[in-house]
């Protein structure tokens, strides 16, 4: 974009000078650094404080530094600015001006709060030299040199050996010979929160004096941490020779030791075929620019419990085969159900696990029985009896057992039943012919009840595929997928401000084979790459785990396996 920067200078006698400068750049950075397009040369301004970007005729402002940025008097981190808006950064006021036809953006920059002469006077009064004291340069150098030697070398080394315990990671009841504050003189930064429980005992990680942290020290606690790749399949990859400390750098503050920068991943995955020609993964770069379409894990054979990952961008699209009949559209249509029935929403059945990760598994007892429990009842005179859900064989046996017991006990009120079944209580025991007659009636009623329960319109067949070819009906095995993005990680708790149907087209889905996982373009509406502006900056680690489950545990990094690789 073409921008005009007008520098306003007010003279002591009331005059005003205007110095225009034209700048051509994709973005306008504001700050004290000389690389900025809008230079704010004042010590009270950071090197890079904010950035302006023009997209589709709209000017966006994003804060970069730590100093507050105000637009029309209101603090902001990201907003849209328009002509006549005033941006305050430190002592500067930047006004957005209506641009002429041949220029995209016009800004006026004015220093409204100069330092003045007070700063110079303060500097003059604060000058103190050694010649004004009793110390000479040589004497001062020796004094501070000895102090540094004792405080930062002699005492820490002595504390390392004198305060040592047999197990530095276990709580010690022995009093320290030298105070723990001496150890902190070598502390190059704050320990991360997960390691603070033993942060005062340097020997917990640094097993030798003047030595770095070896992998063996990490694996003392993290022995079950999984590898990133299959070492047997990819023995020559550089990642196999990188120690734990190559990625996890401690003493960087309480935010943790997980590196967020995407270059940790893209160094290899940007051109994976060059380093691992037999890899099945596709090349991946910045999420906003060159990340491939998602692959979803769909059920290919529910009976064999097989799952395959399919590209969402394929035509025709991926098909899920869970062996279920289900219509999201029908269940979400509030006009299709009686008024007394509860109206369903996405949250009626889809409940995230604690922490907001994957959804909890769908079960009949928890989510379906409220409306469909009546489908399991088979006898109008015994509404308290229902077949068990989840096992077709047990359901049919329950029906047979019920009618066999009723037939043999008698006292059935059905006028169409034979006399032997309708006999009064206290009648003589059944003869063998009578028993066979009663059981024949029981089998007839059981078959009718079975057909009723397994009916395709109101019974089991409403949701399940039923095989009626054998002596007993069989229901096709069901496998409901709970983790479609098996190589990624998604947290529903962080997306509660977004409506479910913004991503999942549930009201247009009439069959269970539909895959309603959104494509990458849906995510890009809010998420951008590592350097994105006005979007959520997302790197590889935002959605992917480095240590992959099922690969096998990490191994100590030693000279032996380094040479072998």
Order of alpha helices (4+ residues) and beta strands (2+ residues): beta-beta-beta-beta-beta-beta-beta-beta-beta-beta-beta-beta-alpha-alpha-alpha-alpha-alpha-alpha-beta-beta-alpha-alpha-alpha-alpha-alpha-alpha-beta-beta-alpha-beta-beta-alpha-alpha
